[in-house]
Amino acid sequence: MLIENFNSSNTTFPYFLPHDNFVQDVHTLTCALVNTLPYDKRCDYVRATAQCSEDVFIFNYIELFYCRIDTSQMVLVVGGIVALLLCCALLFLILGSTADGFFCPSLKVLSTMLGLNENVAGVTLLAFGNCAPDMMTSLTGLSGESRRLYSDIMAGGLFVVFCVAGCIVAFVPFVTQPSNFLRDCLFLLLAVVFIDYSMITDKAITVWEGVGILGIYLCYIVVVCLDQYLVVQKVKAMKADSRSLSSISSEYFSRLSREAHFEIHSRSCSQQMERNSIPFNTEHHANYLLFQQFWNAINPIDRDEWLEGGRWDHTIMLLKAPIEFALKLLIPIVDFELDDHGWSKLLNCLQLIGLPVCISWALVGGEFFLFGIPLWVGSAILTVPLAMLAFCRSRTDITPEFHKYFALLSALGSIYVIYACAAETISILNVLGLTTQRSNSFLGCTLLAWGNSIGDLVANVALARQGYQKMGFAACFGGPMFNILIGIGLGMTYKAGVSAELRTNKKTIAEGTMGVNITVFLIIGLILLIFGASSTNFILRRSLGIFMILIYLIFLIFTFLGEMEIIHTYGSDHRMDMKLEELD
């Protein structure tokens, strides 16, 4: 049975709807229908409905909630919700430990090795690292509804640009380069406007429009790389001709120096003499204090911090100890600020084998074969000789030159842990949204957007707290740019290219009931952000950070009131849309 979704309240001439009319199959079973069933039928329903297991990553929280808890007892329901919130808190603790101890140091080392300044590293390395897991998740669901893809990605971008970036500015104010700030804001504004124009003109994104969306991102990357190249060349020219320094204004020179400070400072770290916690002695053999070095590396509690801390600090250390132990056992630490740069001969050689095997097993298990060999077995076959070679060619009292390349392994391991924690958080938030019986659009632009952006929040704020505000702030624009342009552009190009229906039926692609709402707030917010930064001469003060957070809070209030049908969101009356979305 097919029914048409239309807005019966908008009957005046001219007839206009910014959202599509959708044709829905009411026989499609969705997980939201579980709350309409008798209590004794809900467990069987969530087990039999495929949509209830779409967001399951490690644990099936929906089945746990509806099959292990008597949902007819309100006390048990409240207890289950509290338990889920505690699970979220544990996941946030893992995220924070991973970002602070592993992901941020590895990004610094990789930026140094590649000669990238803070801004370029933020919009490339950090943005890609934060968004690659979300991108893989989005691209695996290309057969799903495009309006969910649109609202989830755009809402996540809104959260990162205004809430995460606002937190960075509010906590750690700094001075930004005007050209970089305007470049990032204007490119993101161009992307949002172009995608919205493509959606509302013919209710579809054609192949050429999808290619245009991808072209915007390529142009953005080219401009970023060209900008850094010109800055570096300018600094080199100024150093070569010292006589011209006096003719350059101090303000202009200071801006150029700040832009090149990160790479110059990073190179001088990389050029310093190797320092080790184990004193070098020619009489020592290559494996001197091997197991003591191994234990020091995996010890989750720092002795000095324990002696200096109070009871509260001891409690936090004990709670984090199992997490820290597991992470240190799996992911290598590469940090130029440490005496030995994090080098542990035995541990690093074991991690060279264990981390690729664990990641390959976690991603595909034993289902993916390469030349007839399971992927995790192939990873072991490739990494065991490398680990043996590294062990034979290194010492415990000297950090080897190749240790810096472990930063890539550390970054990959950190990304996977962040991705796994974010995926589990999304699963939990889905259950919480299901129990409150909210619409799919509301969940997509609130709970799911927060879950998808948890990695950005933790990693970017952690970098800012460690003194790399520019890198974290730049990633708040580079990440959404990557997600919006690559996610929507590649997804819609793929759909339009492989499906003749999507090229002819102009009513199959739309933004959803909250799509225009998100787009309008993004456009207005970016314009206000540009004016706000310009009024302070691009000195990003705490007041500007609070202003950015307030923009996002206003969006949440507006969205909540629209969900409660107290007001209408931007566009027409969507009460009928929301009713039918429960069947989507």
Protein Blocks (a to p, Z undefined) as FASTA:
>chain_A
ZZddddfklmcccdddfbdcddddfkbccfklmmmpcfklmmmmmmmpmklmmmpckbcf
klmmmmmpcfkbmklmmmmmmmmmmmmmmmmmmmmmmmmmmmmmmmmmmmmmnopafklm
mmmmmmmmmmmmmmmmmmmmmmmcfklmmmmmmmmmmmmmmmmmmmmmmmmgcdddfklm
mmmmmmmmmmmmmmmmmmmmnopacfklmmmmmmmmmmmmmmmmmmmmmmmmmmmmmmmm
mmlmmmpcfklmmmmmmmmmmmmmmmmmmmmccddfbdcdfkbcfkgoklmmmmmmmmmb
dfklmmmpcfklmmmmmmmmmmmmmmmmmmccddfkbmnlopafklmmmmmmmmmmmmmm
mmnommbcgehiafklmmmmmmmmmmmmmmmmpcfkbccfklmmmmmmmmmmmmmmmmmm
mmmmmmmmmmmmmmnopafklmmmmmmmmmmmmmmmmmmmmmmmnopamlmmmmmmmmmm
mmmmmmmmmmmmmmmmmmmklmmmmmlbcebjmlmmmmmmmmmmmmmmmmmmmmnoopac
fklmmmmmmmmmmmmmmmmmmmnomaccehidfklmmmmmmmZZ
